[in-house]
Amino acid sequence: MTVAGVLMAATVIAYLAWRDAPLPSALEGQMLAWRFQTRGAIPPPPQVAVIAIDDASITAYKRWPLPRSVLADAVSRLTEAGANAIGLDLLLLDEEAATAPAHPGMGQPNTGDQDLAEALAKAPVVLPLAFTFEPGGEMDEDMVRLVRRAALSVVHHGSVKTQMAGATGTLAPIAPLREQVNLGHVNVLADQDGVLRQIHLALPVGGRYIPAFPLELTRLFHALPKEKMALLLDRGLLLNGRLVPTDAQLRLPLLYYGPPKTIPTYSLVDLVNDRIPRQRLAGRAVLIGATAVGAGDTFVTPFSLSLPGVEALATVTANLISGQILQHGTTVLLWDITLIVGFGLAAFAIGHLPSPFAAAGGFVVLSLLLFIVAQLAFQYSLVWLNLSFALLSILLNTSFVALSRIVQERRGRRDMERQKSNLSRYHSPMIADLLAHGMPETAGRRQLAAIMFIDLADFTARCETMAPEVAADFLRAFHGRVERVVLAHGGMLDQFLGDGAMVIFGIRGAAPQDPVTALACGRRLLDDISDWSRQLETQGQPPLVVRVGIHYGPVVISRLGGSSQMHFSAAGDTVNVAARLESIGRSPTSTISISSALAAAVQAQGRHDLLQGFTELPPQPIRGRSEKLSVWTLQHANAA
């Protein structure tokens, strides 16, 4: 758990330090888009509408920008319809050319600017400001005065300062239009991946803070004096007694309702031609802006690749008016950290499940659960939880546990191979493998097996003339030949008995082929010893005589020995009979003696060839047994 704590602490520190970095922000933004798409479109608040300068409007008036007299008419009609607030999302930077007077001989030529200025003076209107951030830029006195008039009047700096560079230049409507209206900034910036997710509720300009266009429109909608709106730099914005939380850069996440035109949208030409029922505009905040192709800015959103800018501003306005604020950043900091720690610990625990497949399945289920929790929090509580760092916590813990498991398994395999290697020096490789991996299911159970005893005849007389070192070398050579032949036939060398050996066929479980492999092993062993004997005879040594006894029958495979020293072997009458069979063949040549039970089992497998050369003897007395036993013997000619 100490390691899990370190991993969690590292993830939390990374979250606090880099959650706003480009790569984590882009990843988190994409996962937010998935949440929007999973939720789907929802009905927007009814208090907001859009008057679109669409293709039909531009076609009707045969020009772009539209005549300002048309804009004046639109504003007047909205005022007459009872709109609570009007937002004209158009940067009116230049004067419109003058036209002839409406009636000959009456005064100076009229301009659309005059018409629009008069309409604006009678309406609760917000016009846009745009700011530039060029190094070394400086605003003139008129712009400084304009900024002072547009700025928020109540700002509490608190303990945290904003992390934004102040604007240095201003793009503002011409003087006749801006004098008697409210102003809000329209600096809307998409994230680095091109998706619009947040908007600055206020921008620092000349030591003051300019409200966003939707924020000022919301203030007018609620008919609030500026003093009822306070900017809290360390928390967000206090709007009519309600806190609107923002991040350290005063950004508010956009809560999208759906694709374009999800917010009620009407054509400006229909408004001017009185084709929109007034009840659809009365009591609403109405934004006028361009939606025609090529006439205005567009943004990528979770629902669209080209949402008109006026609809993006309308979305923020609807969020603010309805109070449907997507909680994110510092406001859900503790929830994000809880998610990172909680799911990280769960991943650490799941990673320790005994089965790797269960651990992998648990990882998938945990990740799905994280997405479900984040989706539910988003959809029903309007909380934007940070998924990217919670997933990172799951991934780090799962990867660490998986890596630890791999290292432990490799270390365990190395230890097991080392134990097998050590055991194989003193035990049969098959026994070493069994001991290293645990005893088989047959341990302590009755089963059929073929038992072979091997004895090198007259070894005592041969050793009489040998030095002890020579005798030991001779035995090692003999044991080596026995070992090679036995292992080649799948037998288990139970133990070497001085100048002999005991071999078990069927140690892992009884098989019909056990008698066949045992007899084939015995015959091959005699051939091998015969070859070696001829080599020794050329050196002047006496020939070798080997006696082999094989019996097939029931045994018990079990641990034998005392409490402090034991070995893995077979026990039962079959073992005793095999040992006695080896002593039956008292012949000057090598001999194999087998029981009739083994011969019958070999015949049952169709291997009559292995019995060629054998002679079936009359029932023979077996030392220590009351009953005689049918025996088959094979005399092997040692001489060339």
C-alpha positions, 0 to 999 in steps of 0.5 A: 500500500505504500507504493499505491500511496506514492503512485496516488500522490504522484498522480494528484501532484501531476493533476494539480500542476498540469491539468491545464497543460495543452495535452491533458486539456485536449484529452480531457476536452475530448472526453467531455465531448463524449459526455455531451454526445452520450447525453444527447441534445436537451431542451434549452432554457426558454428565456433565450432566442436568436435572430439570425442574419442568415442566407435568406436575410442577405438575399432579401437585402442583396448586400452584406453587411446589412443596411444599418437601418434594417438593424435599427428596424430589427432592434425596434421590433424586438423592443416593441415585442417586449424583449427583456434584453437585446444583444447585437453581435456585430462589430460596428467599427466603421460609419455607414455611407450617407443616403438621401433624405427621406423627403426632398428639402428636409434637412441633411441626408439620413444615415443608417447609423442615425436610425440605429443609434435612435433605436439603440437609445430606446432599447436594453441593448448590449454591443460587443467589444473586442480586445487585442493583446499585442506586445507594446500596444497602448489604448488612446484616451477615448478607449480608456474612458470607454473601458472605464464605463464598460468595466465591472464596478465591484471587483474583489481580488482576494488571495488569488490573482488572475493568470491572464495578460491584460489587453492592449488594444480595443475594437469598439463600435463607432461613437454614435452607437456606443454612447448610450448602450451597454458593452461586453467583450466577445473575445471567444477563444477555442482550445488548442484542438479547435473546440470551443469549451470555455469563455472568459467571463471577464477580461483584464483591460487597463487594470479593470475587468470587462464583462463578457457579452453574455454576462452583460446581457444576463445583467440586463435581462434581470434588470440588475444594476452593476453594483449587484454583480461582483467579480471574485477573482479567487472564486468566480462571479457573484450575480444577483446573490448567486455564485457563478464559479470560474477557474483561475483565468475567469473561464466558464465552461459552456454547457451545450444544449445540442447542434445548431438551432437548438436554441430557438432561432428565427430569420431576421427577414421574418422579424422585419416582415412581422412573421414571428409571433411576439410571444416568442420574443417577449420577456426573452434575451434575444441575440442578433448575429450572422449565421449565413455562410461566410458572414460570421465566425463559427466554432467546433463544438461536441455537436457541430463542426460549425456552430455560429458565434452568435449561437455560442454566445446565446448558449452562454447567455442561457447558462447564466440566465437559467443557472445551469452552470457546468461545475469544473476546475477548482470548484470540483477540486476535491471531487477530482482528487477523490476520484484519482485516489479512490479509483487508483486504490481500487485498481491497485487492489484489483491488480492483486487478484489471483488470476491475471484474467480476473485482474484484466477484467477488473481493470475494464470494469473499473474503467467503465465504472469511472466513465459511468460515474463521470457521465452521471455527475455530468448529466444529472449534477452538471459536474465536469469531473476530470477523467484523464487523471483518474484514468491515469491513476488507474493505469499507473496502479494497474501497470505497476501491479502487472509489472510487479506480478511479471517480475515476481513470476519470472523470479519465481520461475528462476527460483523453481528452475534453480530448485529443479536443477539442485534437486535433479543432481540428487533425484530423478529429473521427473521427481525434481519436477514433481517436487518443484511444482508440488506433488501430483494428484496421484500421490498417496493413491492406488494405481497400476504401474510397471516397476523395474529393478536393475542389478550389475552382477558380480560387481563386488568381485570386480571392485576387489581389484579396483581402487575406490576412486576407480570404483566410483568412476565405474559406478558413475559411468554405469549410472549414467548409461542407465539414466540416459536409457530410462529417461529416454523411455519416460521412466522415473529413476526412483533411486540408485541402489549401489550397483543397481537401480529402481525405475517406475513407469507411470509415476504421473498416472497410470497409462496403458503404454507403461508396460510397453515402455518398461519392456522396451527400456529393459531391452534397450538397456541390455543392448547399451550395456552389451556395447559397453561390455565389448569396449571394456573387454578390449581393455582386458576387463571381464564382460558385464552382466546385467539382470533386469526384473520387471513386474506390472501391477497395483502400487501406491505412489506416495511419500516414503521415509521418516518425518525429517527425511523422505523420498517419493516412491512406489510401494506394494507387492508389485515392487517386491515381486519386481525386485525378486524377478531381477534375482531369478535370472542367474545366468552368465549372460545378461537377463531380463525376467518379466512377470506374466502380468507384464507380458499379458499387458504388452500383448494387449497393446499389440507389441508382440515384437517386444516378447521375441526371444523370451521363454516362458518358464514354469511357475517359479517360487518367489522368495518370501511369497507362498504362491509361485509366479509365471515368469518369462526370461530373455537371455542376452548374448553379450559376446559379439 
